[in-house]
């Protein structure tokens, strides 16, 4: 549980950095995302999900990251 809460906290930190450092650029970027078709957003989300699952698998089940 401690690892899960730590990972969640790290995710919040990493997600917040662009908003703190570049708020105007993030507004422009989010406006562009709002204009993207739902299929493109779904595809991007599935890709990110796959990369996240792959990273979790590699770190937990292989010896690549000791």
C-alpha positions as CSV (number, residue, x, y, z in Angstrom):
1,X,0.0,0.0,0.0
2,X,2.9,2.3,0.8
3,X,4.3,1.8,-2.7
4,X,0.9,2.5,-4.3
5,X,0.4,5.8,-2.4
6,X,4.0,6.8,-3.2
7,X,3.5,6.1,-6.9
8,X,0.2,8.0,-6.9
9,X,1.9,11.0,-5.3
10,X,4.7,10.9,-7.9
11,X,2.1,10.8,-10.6
12,X,0.5,13.9,-9.2
13,X,3.8,15.7,-9.0
14,X,4.8,14.8,-12.6
15,X,1.4,15.8,-13.9
16,X,1.5,19.2,-12.2
17,X,5.0,20.3,-13.4
18,X,3.9,21.5,-16.9
19,X,1.0,23.4,-15.4
20,X,3.3,25.2,-12.9
21,X,6.1,25.9,-15.3
22,X,4.1,26.7,-18.5
23,X,0.5,27.6,-17.8
24,X,-0.1,29.5,-21.0
25,X,1.3,26.7,-23.2
26,X,-0.8,24.2,-21.3
27,X,-3.9,26.2,-22.0
28,X,-3.1,26.2,-25.7
29,X,-2.3,22.5,-25.7
30,X,-5.5,21.6,-23.9
31,X,-7.6,23.7,-26.3
32,X,-6.0,21.7,-29.2
33,X,-6.8,18.4,-27.4
34,X,-10.4,19.6,-27.0
35,X,-10.7,19.8,-30.8
36,X,-9.3,16.3,-31.4
37,X,-11.7,13.6,-32.5
38,X,-12.7,11.1,-29.8
39,X,-11.1,8.2,-31.7
40,X,-7.7,9.9,-31.7
41,X,-7.9,10.6,-28.0
42,X,-8.9,7.0,-27.4
43,X,-6.0,5.7,-29.4
44,X,-3.6,8.0,-27.6
45,X,-5.0,6.8,-24.3
46,X,-4.7,3.2,-25.2
47,X,-1.1,3.7,-26.4
48,X,-0.2,5.4,-23.0
49,X,-1.9,2.6,-21.1
50,X,0.1,0.0,-23.1
51,X,3.3,1.8,-22.4
52,X,2.5,2.1,-18.7
53,X,1.6,-1.6,-18.5
54,X,4.8,-2.5,-20.3
55,X,6.9,-0.4,-18.0
56,X,5.3,-2.0,-14.9
57,X,5.9,-5.5,-16.3
58,X,9.5,-4.7,-17.2
59,X,10.3,-3.3,-13.8
60,X,8.5,-6.1,-11.8
61,X,9.1,-9.2,-13.8
62,X,12.5,-8.8,-15.5
63,X,16.0,-8.0,-14.4
64,X,16.3,-4.9,-16.5
65,X,15.9,-2.5,-13.6
66,X,17.7,-4.0,-10.5
